[in-house]
Amino acid sequence: MTNYFCITFGPKSNGEGWWNYRSRNFVYQRHAEKFGIEQMPIAGTFGYVVIEEGEDYWEVVDELGAPSDKVSISCNRLGTFKVEPAPQLQLV
């Protein structure tokens, strides 16, 4: 069975990192996308991603906001998704 998640993200109040808001599961991709678009006018929201999750895979199917090279999306073993700023290359 396929599920869709919409995660909206924005800056933390202390300026260090980002907060994530994971919505409930959606049955259809379009419903998750619509939820993300509806959340964009909320102050402090940078963007959203829609993730399709199957039995043994997950894939980002839609995103809006920060450019993809600026965002890192990960999933832990418990199935919790996290969106955060991508690591930046630093010259030493």
ABEGO torsion letter per residue (X at the ends): XBBBBBBBBBBBAAGBEBBBBBBBBBABAAAAAAAAAAAAABBGBAEBBBBBBBAABBBBABBBEBBAAABBBBBBAAGBBBBBBBBBBBBX
